[in-house]
Protein backbone atom coordinates (compact mmCIF):
# COMPACT_ATOMS: atom_id res chain seq x y z
CA UNK A 1 0.00 0.00 0.00
CA UNK A 2 2.86 2.35 0.82
CA UNK A 3 4.49 1.57 -2.52
CA UNK A 4 1.29 2.42 -4.40
CA UNK A 5 1.02 5.71 -2.51
CA UNK A 6 4.61 6.57 -3.40
CA UNK A 7 4.04 5.70 -7.06
CA UNK A 8 0.92 7.89 -7.24
CA UNK A 9 2.78 10.72 -5.51
CA UNK A 10 5.70 10.37 -7.94
CA UNK A 11 3.39 10.45 -10.97
CA UNK A 12 1.62 13.55 -9.60
CA UNK A 13 4.99 15.21 -9.00
CA UNK A 14 6.13 14.46 -12.57
CA UNK A 15 2.88 15.89 -13.95
CA UNK A 16 3.19 19.04 -11.83
CA UNK A 17 6.82 19.60 -12.81
CA UNK A 18 6.08 19.11 -16.52
CA UNK A 19 3.11 21.49 -16.23
CA UNK A 20 5.31 24.10 -14.55
CA UNK A 21 8.07 23.76 -17.16
CA UNK A 22 5.69 24.00 -20.12
CA UNK A 23 3.77 27.02 -18.70
CA UNK A 24 6.56 29.43 -17.72
CA UNK A 25 5.19 32.42 -19.64
CA UNK A 26 3.86 35.32 -17.62
CA UNK A 27 0.27 36.44 -17.59
CA UNK A 28 -1.33 39.56 -16.14
CA UNK A 29 -3.62 38.76 -13.24
CA UNK A 30 -5.87 41.48 -11.91
CA UNK A 31 -8.95 41.52 -9.77
CA UNK A 32 -11.44 43.81 -11.47
CA UNK A 33 -12.42 46.24 -8.73
CA UNK A 34 -8.83 46.52 -7.42
CA UNK A 35 -6.45 48.92 -9.19
CA UNK A 36 -3.38 46.68 -9.43
CA UNK A 37 -2.25 43.95 -11.82
CA UNK A 38 0.30 41.20 -11.11
CA UNK A 39 2.47 39.57 -13.73
CA UNK A 40 2.92 35.95 -12.64
CA UNK A 41 3.90 32.74 -14.41
CA UNK A 42 1.00 30.77 -15.84
CA UNK A 43 1.86 27.70 -13.74
CA UNK A 44 1.44 29.80 -10.57
CA UNK A 45 -2.06 30.75 -11.70
CA UNK A 46 -2.89 27.09 -12.41
CA UNK A 47 -1.48 25.83 -9.10
CA UNK A 48 -3.12 28.69 -7.20
CA UNK A 49 -6.49 27.89 -8.74
CA UNK A 50 -6.04 24.21 -7.85
CA UNK A 51 -5.11 25.14 -4.27
CA UNK A 52 -8.12 27.44 -3.88
CA UNK A 53 -10.36 24.73 -5.33
CA UNK A 54 -9.09 22.15 -2.84
CA UNK A 55 -9.59 24.55 0.08
CA UNK A 56 -13.10 25.60 -1.01
CA UNK A 57 -14.08 21.99 -1.75
CA UNK A 58 -12.77 20.82 1.63
CA UNK A 59 -14.67 23.56 3.43
CA UNK A 60 -17.83 22.66 1.48
CA UNK A 61 -17.53 18.99 2.46
CA UNK A 62 -16.88 19.93 6.10
CA UNK A 63 -19.96 22.20 6.06
CA UNK A 64 -22.15 19.57 4.37
CA UNK A 65 -21.12 16.82 6.78
CA UNK A 66 -21.83 18.97 9.84
CA UNK A 67 -25.27 17.42 10.26
CA UNK A 68 -23.77 13.92 10.13
CA UNK A 69 -21.18 14.81 12.79
CA UNK A 70 -23.90 16.37 14.96
CA UNK A 71 -26.06 13.26 14.67
CA UNK A 72 -23.10 11.01 15.52
CA UNK A 73 -22.36 13.06 18.66
CA UNK A 74 -26.03 12.90 19.69
CA UNK A 75 -26.19 9.12 19.16
CA UNK A 76 -22.93 8.64 21.05
CA UNK A 77 -24.34 10.56 24.03
CA UNK A 78 -27.53 8.49 23.85
CA UNK A 79 -25.54 5.22 23.73
CA UNK A 80 -23.53 6.34 26.78
CA UNK A 81 -26.76 7.14 28.61
CA UNK A 82 -28.24 3.74 27.74
CA UNK A 83 -25.07 2.00 28.90
CA UNK A 84 -25.21 3.83 32.23
CA UNK A 85 -28.88 2.83 32.61
CA UNK A 86 -28.03 -0.79 31.80
CA UNK A 87 -25.23 -0.86 34.38
CA UNK A 88 -27.54 0.72 36.96
CA UNK A 89 -30.25 -1.87 36.25
CA UNK A 90 -27.75 -4.73 36.47
CA UNK A 91 -26.51 -3.41 39.81
CA UNK A 92 -30.10 -3.20 41.08
CA UNK A 93 -30.75 -6.78 39.93
CA UNK A 94 -27.62 -8.00 41.72
CA UNK A 95 -28.72 -6.25 44.92
CA UNK A 96 -32.21 -7.74 44.60
CA UNK A 97 -30.73 -11.24 44.15
CA UNK A 98 -28.54 -10.76 47.20
CA UNK A 99 -31.56 -9.62 49.24
CA UNK A 100 -33.62 -12.59 48.02
CA UNK A 101 -30.77 -14.96 48.82
CA UNK A 102 -30.36 -13.62 52.32
CA UNK A 103 -34.13 -13.54 52.93
CA UNK A 104 -34.69 -17.12 51.75
CA UNK A 105 -31.51 -18.46 53.21
CA UNK A 106 -30.76 -20.22 49.98
CA UNK A 107 -28.88 -19.64 46.78
CA UNK A 108 -30.70 -17.29 44.40
CA UNK A 109 -30.87 -18.33 40.77
CA UNK A 110 -28.80 -16.46 38.20
CA UNK A 111 -29.16 -16.08 34.46
CA UNK A 112 -31.50 -18.23 32.34
CA UNK A 113 -32.28 -20.64 35.20
CA UNK A 114 -34.36 -17.93 36.86
CA UNK A 115 -37.23 -18.47 34.44
Secondary structure as UniProt FT lines:
FT   HELIX           2..22
FT   STRAND          26..30
FT   TURN            32..33
FT   STRAND          37..41
FT   HELIX           42..64
FT   HELIX           66..104
FT   HELIX           111..114
//
